[in-house]
């Protein structure tokens, strides 16, 4: 696994807050010197390198011109497979079924962290996005605040979660209910589907209820990250 490259002040701040021992090295621009001072002190104590770089070199390190003036290289974060015998317990679980765009993954994680969601379950299948440089950058630190899990068999995972959560699918089906109609008598697991095709049929069959954001119909649907933000606001 290649190291995580994490760009931007908020993302790097969350990295140092949540897993400082994973930071391998730090690079920054002149205008970020005051910001990175405490981080550099921490790295100095751990005898790990940090460097001021001109913008052209910072772009090379970051792999993007959208680095925000600070780039951290960190040990890759391991995402454990969901333990079906002891699934994560909490008041809310966000489940992503094959979200392919890393920017959507990052934006969803940002909203999830904002609304206090404790954990995220990713369907680890071909084409699905896992945390990456782009996802970390878009998440603005949100991924660091989520407990991450993955599964290669989401229907089976949802069956294991069913005793602990009300499993709710996000769909455009006519019989899907608005968020305010979802009972709140137990923790919720909200399932979001892939951008193009939505939730897979076998995954949908494992969900107890379905929820829909009703709009004017002028466009087919919201972007999945937008839908996530609206639903998390309504359901948390």
SULFEN-V837291 format. One record per run of one state. SS is the DSSP state (H for helix, E for strand, C for the rest). FROM is the first residue (numbers start at 1). LEN is the number of residues. If there is no record, write none. Layout:
BEGIN
SS:FROM:LEN ; SS:FROM:LEN
END
This chain:
BEGIN
C:1:3 ; E:4:4 ; C:8:1 ; H:9:14 ; E:23:6 ; C:29:1 ; H:30:16 ; C:46:4 ; E:50:3 ; C:53:2 ; H:55:8 ; C:63:7 ; E:70:5 ; C:75:5 ; E:80:2 ; C:82:10 ; E:92:6 ; C:98:4 ; H:102:13 ; C:115:4 ; E:119:5 ; C:124:9 ; H:133:7 ; C:140:2 ; H:142:4 ; C:146:1 ; E:147:5 ; C:152:2 ; H:154:8 ; C:162:4 ; E:166:5 ; C:171:6 ; E:177:1 ; C:178:1 ; H:179:3 ; C:182:6 ; E:188:7 ; C:195:3 ; E:198:1 ; C:199:2 ; H:201:4 ; C:205:4 ; E:209:3 ; C:212:12 ; H:224:12 ; C:236:1
END
